[in-house]
Amino acid sequence: MGRTVLGMRAQESSSGAAAALRRPLPHHPLAVPELPDSWGAWQVRRVPASPLGYVRVRSSEGRWVFDCHAHCRDARGGRPWLHTAESLASAVAWMLQREPEISAFAARHDPEPDTWPQ
């Protein structure tokens, strides 16, 4: 009996993982993935020459969260974290609503050295 239950749990667990992998990738017209159809990191921009920042996905307590980062570098060379959102759409919306403040923040820090694919 223990083997059956354990086997069923493993099957349920892998079924849940398969279902998560079949979900469509998050998309937003102002969030450009690093590579086409990729998952995990997006540059938020209205125009390529003037990006606002980045959104990176990570797992937290068994769910995906979306961290917003400014388009600049801090004193340690990292991208400053700004906010955590529940979805890509809400992360992009949060950044766009605060565009003047984020742009001013980025201007006070070191420029972003990395280029993002067009």
SULZI-V11026 format. One record per helix or strand. SS is the DSSP state (@ for helix, = for strand). FROM is the first residue (numbers start at 1). LEN is the number of residues. If there is no record, write none. Layout:
ss=SS from=FROM len=LEN
ss=SS from=FROM len=LEN
//
This chain:
ss=@ from=2 len=21
ss== from=28 len=1
ss== from=31 len=3
ss== from=41 len=5
ss== from=51 len=10
ss== from=63 len=8
ss== from=73 len=1
ss== from=81 len=5
ss=@ from=88 len=10
ss=@ from=99 len=9
ss== from=110 len=1
//
